[in-house]
Amino acid sequence: MTSATGIGAGPTSSPVRDERREGYDVDERAARLAAYPLAAAAGAEIFANYYERFEDGLRLIVAGVEVRYGVR
């Protein structure tokens, strides 16, 4: 895969919609977290709306770079 700019061999800057990494099993995760209900609830909150959160995170990173390096 090429980068978002088409340069280099690195991954793109966005996830592939509706694809999870290999080995991720929602049921297995739920079983592991059954003893930790607060962690399970937090995970559901954190990972809900993945694509929206991805965009928010990317905006935060870009804003930090702009502040650090004075880019506008």
N, CA, C and O atoms as CSV, one atom per row, in Angstrom:
chain,resi,resn,atom,element,x,y,z
A,1,MET,N,N,0.830,-1.190,0.000
A,1,MET,CA,C,0.000,0.000,0.000
A,1,MET,C,C,0.870,1.247,0.000
A,1,MET,O,O,1.946,1.249,0.598
A,2,THR,N,N,0.434,2.273,-0.641
A,2,THR,CA,C,1.190,3.519,-0.633
A,2,THR,C,C,0.586,4.471,0.379
A,2,THR,O,O,-0.516,4.253,0.881
A,3,SER,N,N,1.318,5.518,0.668
A,3,SER,CA,C,0.815,6.507,1.619
A,3,SER,C,C,-0.337,7.286,1.006
A,3,SER,O,O,-0.638,7.143,-0.179
A,4,ALA,N,N,-0.976,8.110,1.826
A,4,ALA,CA,C,-2.109,8.912,1.358
A,4,ALA,C,C,-1.700,9.825,0.214
A,4,ALA,O,O,-2.532,10.190,-0.617
A,5,THR,N,N,-0.426,10.195,0.164
A,5,THR,CA,C,0.042,11.064,-0.908
A,5,THR,C,C,0.478,10.267,-2.125
A,5,THR,O,O,0.787,10.837,-3.172
A,6,GLY,N,N,0.504,8.929,-1.985
A,6,GLY,CA,C,0.934,8.093,-3.091
A,6,GLY,C,C,2.435,7.919,-3.140
A,6,GLY,O,O,2.952,7.321,-4.083
A,7,ILE,N,N,3.154,8.430,-2.141
A,7,ILE,CA,C,4.605,8.371,-2.116
A,7,ILE,C,C,5.033,7.374,-1.055
A,7,ILE,O,O,4.517,7.408,0.063
A,8,GLY,N,N,5.939,6.510,-1.369
A,8,GLY,CA,C,6.488,5.587,-0.383
A,8,GLY,C,C,5.696,4.308,-0.254
A,8,GLY,O,O,4.679,4.109,-0.918
A,9,ALA,N,N,6.182,3.452,0.609
A,9,ALA,CA,C,5.568,2.141,0.767
A,9,ALA,C,C,4.846,2.004,2.093
A,9,ALA,O,O,4.457,0.895,2.458
A,10,GLY,N,N,4.656,3.078,2.818
A,10,GLY,CA,C,4.010,3.017,4.130
A,10,GLY,C,C,2.512,2.862,4.009
A,10,GLY,O,O,1.959,2.956,2.913
A,11,PRO,N,N,1.849,2.625,5.130
A,11,PRO,CA,C,0.391,2.478,5.118
A,11,PRO,C,C,-0.296,3.807,4.851
A,11,PRO,O,O,0.307,4.872,4.978
A,12,THR,N,N,-1.560,3.726,4.483
A,12,THR,CA,C,-2.321,4.956,4.262
A,12,THR,C,C,-2.631,5.600,5.600
A,12,THR,O,O,-2.408,4.993,6.647
A,13,SER,N,N,-3.142,6.823,5.577
A,13,SER,CA,C,-3.449,7.530,6.826
A,13,SER,C,C,-4.865,7.285,7.285
A,13,SER,O,O,-5.330,7.947,8.214
A,14,SER,N,N,-5.564,6.355,6.665
A,14,SER,CA,C,-6.914,6.060,7.119
A,14,SER,C,C,-7.118,4.556,7.195
A,14,SER,O,O,-6.509,3.804,6.435
A,15,PRO,N,N,-7.977,4.114,8.117
A,15,PRO,CA,C,-8.245,2.680,8.241
A,15,PRO,C,C,-9.113,2.194,7.091
A,15,PRO,O,O,-9.741,2.992,6.394
A,16,VAL,N,N,-9.144,0.908,6.902
A,16,VAL,CA,C,-10.011,0.327,5.889
A,16,VAL,C,C,-11.370,0.106,6.532
A,16,VAL,O,O,-11.490,-0.624,7.517
A,17,ARG,N,N,-12.377,0.731,5.978
A,17,ARG,CA,C,-13.718,0.690,6.575
A,17,ARG,C,C,-14.213,-0.748,6.710
A,17,ARG,O,O,-14.076,-1.569,5.802
A,18,ASP,N,N,-14.787,-1.018,7.867
A,18,ASP,CA,C,-15.401,-2.312,8.189
A,18,ASP,C,C,-14.431,-3.487,8.189
A,18,ASP,O,O,-14.861,-4.634,8.072
A,19,GLU,N,N,-13.151,-3.229,8.317
A,19,GLU,CA,C,-12.182,-4.308,8.438
A,19,GLU,C,C,-11.480,-4.194,9.779
A,19,GLU,O,O,-11.061,-3.110,10.183
A,20,ARG,N,N,-11.357,-5.311,10.460
A,20,ARG,CA,C,-10.632,-5.375,11.723
A,20,ARG,C,C,-9.308,-6.064,11.471
A,20,ARG,O,O,-9.161,-6.832,10.520
A,21,ARG,N,N,-8.353,-5.783,12.329
A,21,ARG,CA,C,-7.066,-6.434,12.164
A,21,ARG,C,C,-7.222,-7.940,12.347
A,21,ARG,O,O,-8.111,-8.403,13.060
A,22,GLU,N,N,-6.361,-8.679,11.704
A,22,GLU,CA,C,-6.395,-10.130,11.802
A,22,GLU,C,C,-6.219,-10.544,13.262
A,22,GLU,O,O,-5.391,-9.982,13.978
A,23,GLY,N,N,-6.995,-11.519,13.692
A,23,GLY,CA,C,-6.891,-11.996,15.056
A,23,GLY,C,C,-7.806,-11.298,16.042
A,23,GLY,O,O,-7.902,-11.736,17.188
A,24,TYR,N,N,-8.480,-10.234,15.647
A,24,TYR,CA,C,-9.386,-9.529,16.553
A,24,TYR,C,C,-10.706,-10.280,16.594
A,24,TYR,O,O,-11.317,-10.531,15.555
A,25,ASP,N,N,-11.141,-10.633,17.778
A,25,ASP,CA,C,-12.381,-11.378,17.953
A,25,ASP,C,C,-13.194,-10.693,19.044
A,25,ASP,O,O,-12.795,-10.689,20.209
A,26,VAL,N,N,-14.318,-10.121,18.675
A,26,VAL,CA,C,-15.144,-9.366,19.605
A,26,VAL,C,C,-15.620,-10.253,20.754
A,26,VAL,O,O,-15.613,-9.827,21.909
A,27,ASP,N,N,-16.032,-11.480,20.447
A,27,ASP,CA,C,-16.517,-12.388,21.492
A,27,ASP,C,C,-15.401,-12.772,22.459
A,27,ASP,O,O,-15.623,-12.857,23.667
A,28,GLU,N,N,-14.214,-13.000,21.932
A,28,GLU,CA,C,-13.070,-13.334,22.787
A,28,GLU,C,C,-12.747,-12.169,23.728
A,28,GLU,O,O,-12.474,-12.371,24.911
A,29,ARG,N,N,-12.784,-10.963,23.190
A,29,ARG,CA,C,-12.521,-9.784,24.016
A,29,ARG,C,C,-13.556,-9.671,25.133
A,29,ARG,O,O,-13.209,-9.398,26.282
A,30,ALA,N,N,-14.812,-9.880,24.795
A,30,ALA,CA,C,-15.885,-9.799,25.796
A,30,ALA,C,C,-15.672,-10.833,26.905
A,30,ALA,O,O,-15.889,-10.541,28.081
A,31,ALA,N,N,-15.249,-12.029,26.529
A,31,ALA,CA,C,-14.997,-13.073,27.531
A,31,ALA,C,C,-13.834,-12.685,28.444
A,31,ALA,O,O,-13.905,-12.887,29.656
A,32,ARG,N,N,-12.777,-12.135,27.876
A,32,ARG,CA,C,-11.615,-11.724,28.680
A,32,ARG,C,C,-11.975,-10.607,29.646
A,32,ARG,O,O,-11.452,-10.554,30.759
A,33,LEU,N,N,-12.864,-9.717,29.228
A,33,LEU,CA,C,-13.216,-8.562,30.061
A,33,LEU,C,C,-14.421,-8.796,30.954
A,33,LEU,O,O,-14.830,-7.887,31.676
A,34,ALA,N,N,-14.998,-9.984,30.927
A,34,ALA,CA,C,-16.202,-10.265,31.722
A,34,ALA,C,C,-15.980,-9.989,33.208
A,34,ALA,O,O,-16.903,-9.571,33.908
A,35,ALA,N,N,-14.776,-10.218,33.683
A,35,ALA,CA,C,-14.472,-9.983,35.098
A,35,ALA,C,C,-14.226,-8.505,35.413
A,35,ALA,O,O,-14.081,-8.133,36.577
A,36,TYR,N,N,-14.179,-7.673,34.386
A,36,TYR,CA,C,-13.872,-6.243,34.549
A,36,TYR,C,C,-14.946,-5.401,33.850
A,36,TYR,O,O,-14.690,-4.839,32.785
A,37,PRO,N,N,-16.140,-5.310,34.435
A,37,PRO,CA,C,-17.244,-4.632,33.745
A,37,PRO,C,C,-16.977,-3.160,33.425
A,37,PRO,O,O,-17.443,-2.662,32.400
A,38,LEU,N,N,-16.243,-2.463,34.276
A,38,LEU,CA,C,-15.950,-1.051,33.978
A,38,LEU,C,C,-15.031,-0.934,32.765
A,38,LEU,O,O,-15.212,-0.047,31.931
A,39,ALA,N,N,-14.050,-1.822,32.665
A,39,ALA,CA,C,-13.156,-1.817,31.504
A,39,ALA,C,C,-13.934,-2.162,30.240
A,39,ALA,O,O,-13.710,-1.564,29.187
A,40,ALA,N,N,-14.839,-3.116,30.343
A,40,ALA,CA,C,-15.651,-3.494,29.183
A,40,ALA,C,C,-16.515,-2.319,28.727
A,40,ALA,O,O,-16.626,-2.055,27.530
A,41,ALA,N,N,-17.120,-1.621,29.675
A,41,ALA,CA,C,-17.960,-0.467,29.340
A,41,ALA,C,C,-17.127,0.667,28.744
A,41,ALA,O,O,-17.551,1.325,27.793
A,42,ALA,N,N,-15.945,0.889,29.308
A,42,ALA,CA,C,-15.070,1.944,28.780
A,42,ALA,C,C,-14.637,1.622,27.365
A,42,ALA,O,O,-14.580,2.510,26.515
A,43,GLY,N,N,-14.330,0.359,27.105
A,43,GLY,CA,C,-13.921,-0.040,25.753
A,43,GLY,C,C,-15.014,0.217,24.744
A,43,GLY,O,O,-14.758,0.698,23.640
A,44,ALA,N,N,-16.242,-0.108,25.132
A,44,ALA,CA,C,-17.364,0.147,24.222
A,44,ALA,C,C,-17.487,1.638,23.920
A,44,ALA,O,O,-17.763,2.025,22.784
A,45,GLU,N,N,-17.285,2.466,24.928
A,45,GLU,CA,C,-17.360,3.923,24.745
A,45,GLU,C,C,-16.200,4.432,23.891
A,45,GLU,O,O,-16.396,5.250,22.992
A,46,ILE,N,N,-15.009,3.951,24.174
A,46,ILE,CA,C,-13.814,4.413,23.471
A,46,ILE,C,C,-13.831,4.016,22.001
A,46,ILE,O,O,-13.455,4.805,21.134
A,47,PHE,N,N,-14.272,2.786,21.723
A,47,PHE,CA,C,-14.163,2.262,20.358
A,47,PHE,C,C,-15.427,2.444,19.531
A,47,PHE,O,O,-15.456,2.051,18.365
A,48,ALA,N,N,-16.473,3.030,20.107
A,48,ALA,CA,C,-17.678,3.319,19.330
A,48,ALA,C,C,-17.353,4.436,18.332
A,48,ALA,O,O,-16.482,5.266,18.592
A,49,ASN,N,N,-18.027,4.456,17.231
A,49,ASN,CA,C,-17.829,5.495,16.199
A,49,ASN,C,C,-16.361,5.597,15.800
A,49,ASN,O,O,-15.784,6.684,15.791
A,50,TYR,N,N,-15.773,4.468,15.475
A,50,TYR,CA,C,-14.339,4.392,15.195
A,50,TYR,C,C,-13.876,5.424,14.171
A,50,TYR,O,O,-12.876,6.106,14.397
A,51,TYR,N,N,-14.570,5.549,13.074
A,51,TYR,CA,C,-14.112,6.433,12.004
A,51,TYR,C,C,-14.190,7.899,12.403
A,51,TYR,O,O,-13.334,8.702,12.032
A,52,GLU,N,N,-15.226,8.240,13.163
A,52,GLU,CA,C,-15.332,9.609,13.676
A,52,GLU,C,C,-14.185,9.893,14.647
A,52,GLU,O,O,-13.572,10.959,14.588
A,53,ARG,N,N,-13.903,8.970,15.516
A,53,ARG,CA,C,-12.810,9.146,16.480
A,53,ARG,C,C,-11.455,9.181,15.780
A,53,ARG,O,O,-10.555,9.906,16.204
A,54,PHE,N,N,-11.307,8.402,14.710
A,54,PHE,CA,C,-10.067,8.431,13.943
A,54,PHE,C,C,-9.834,9.830,13.385
A,54,PHE,O,O,-8.736,10.375,13.494
A,55,GLU,N,N,-10.869,10.403,12.790
A,55,GLU,CA,C,-10.759,11.757,12.232
A,55,GLU,C,C,-10.460,12.778,13.324
A,55,GLU,O,O,-9.644,13.676,13.119
A,56,ASP,N,N,-11.111,12.654,14.483
A,56,ASP,CA,C,-10.845,13.562,15.608
A,56,ASP,C,C,-9.384,13.453,16.053
A,56,ASP,O,O,-8.723,14.464,16.292
A,57,GLY,N,N,-8.892,12.226,16.161
A,57,GLY,CA,C,-7.497,12.010,16.566
A,57,GLY,C,C,-6.525,12.592,15.563
A,57,GLY,O,O,-5.520,13.196,15.939
A,58,LEU,N,N,-6.822,12.411,14.289
A,58,LEU,CA,C,-5.963,12.959,13.249
A,58,LEU,C,C,-5.942,14.487,13.316
A,58,LEU,O,O,-4.891,15.104,13.143
A,59,ARG,N,N,-7.096,15.090,13.566
A,59,ARG,CA,C,-7.150,16.557,13.719
A,59,ARG,C,C,-6.302,17.021,14.905
A,59,ARG,O,O,-5.616,18.038,14.815
A,60,LEU,N,N,-6.346,16.281,16.017
A,60,LEU,CA,C,-5.538,16.636,17.184
A,60,LEU,C,C,-4.041,16.570,16.871
A,60,LEU,O,O,-3.276,17.444,17.279
A,61,ILE,N,N,-3.637,15.543,16.157
A,61,ILE,CA,C,-2.228,15.401,15.793
A,61,ILE,C,C,-1.791,16.554,14.896
A,61,ILE,O,O,-0.734,17.146,15.117
A,62,VAL,N,N,-2.592,16.874,13.894
A,62,VAL,CA,C,-2.253,17.971,12.982
A,62,VAL,C,C,-2.206,19.295,13.735
A,62,VAL,O,O,-1.318,20.111,13.489
A,63,ALA,N,N,-3.144,19.520,14.646
A,63,ALA,CA,C,-3.150,20.759,15.434
A,63,ALA,C,C,-1.887,20.852,16.281
A,63,ALA,O,O,-1.307,21.931,16.408
A,64,GLY,N,N,-1.453,19.732,16.864
A,64,GLY,CA,C,-0.223,19.723,17.656
A,64,GLY,C,C,0.999,20.046,16.824
A,64,GLY,O,O,1.888,20.769,17.274
A,65,VAL,N,N,1.049,19.515,15.614
A,65,VAL,CA,C,2.161,19.808,14.708
A,65,VAL,C,C,2.149,21.285,14.339
A,65,VAL,O,O,3.196,21.931,14.302
A,66,GLU,N,N,0.966,21.815,14.068
A,66,GLU,CA,C,0.864,23.243,13.724
A,66,GLU,C,C,1.366,24.122,14.862
A,66,GLU,O,O,2.092,25.088,14.627
A,67,VAL,N,N,0.983,23.795,16.096
A,67,VAL,CA,C,1.424,24.587,17.251
A,67,VAL,C,C,2.935,24.462,17.428
A,67,VAL,O,O,3.628,25.459,17.635
A,68,ARG,N,N,3.433,23.250,17.348
A,68,ARG,CA,C,4.857,23.005,17.597
A,68,ARG,C,C,5.742,23.662,16.553
A,68,ARG,O,O,6.783,24.231,16.881
A,69,TYR,N,N,5.327,23.584,15.295
A,69,TYR,CA,C,6.188,24.081,14.221
A,69,TYR,C,C,5.704,25.375,13.580
A,69,TYR,O,O,6.304,25.846,12.614
A,70,GLY,N,N,4.635,25.951,14.102
A,70,GLY,CA,C,4.159,27.230,13.607
A,70,GLY,C,C,3.592,27.178,12.197
A,70,GLY,O,O,3.626,28.173,11.474
A,71,VAL,N,N,3.074,26.030,11.807
A,71,VAL,CA,C,2.514,25.855,10.473
A,71,VAL,C,C,1.049,26.280,10.510
A,71,VAL,O,O,0.333,25.960,11.458
A,72,ARG,N,N,0.616,26.979,9.509
A,72,ARG,CA,C,-0.792,27.394,9.424
A,72,ARG,C,C,-1.302,27.143,8.046
A,72,ARG,O,O,-2.466,27.421,7.759
